[in-house]
Amino acid sequence: MKSSLRTVFPILIAAFGLTLSCALGDPLDPAGFGSVYTDVKANYNCRTGDSGCIAPDGGKALGSKVGTACHTSYVNIISSGDKSLKAAAAAGGINDVHSVDYSVTSVLGSIYINDCIIVSGE
């Protein structure tokens, strides 16, 4: 029994680590993602290799209006919300979208996730 446990335990630890790393999101996302707690905001256009970030020296201009649309998930079992660009633009009264940001708050990986898009424009 001891030799069986010595074999099974490392395999379970490795499987847990691989599963957790798959659940942590995009490794190229500059905002990052924590396995215990996450509370980040970033621009959708500012991922690695993309151009179009908001910048004072010729980047995309921010609009004077802002709208937000969110999606909430509990334990990846219950999930609700309209996180569409259309819903965010309507919430801010925006007809011309200039930029799209996002925010993510999560607790213990996928126990609780609140994922929003933040649209600015005119």
Summary of the structure (lengths in Angstrom):
residues: 122
radius of gyration: 19.1
end to end distance: 68.2
largest distance: 68.2
contacts: 323
relative contact order: 0.19
helix: 26%
strand: 34%
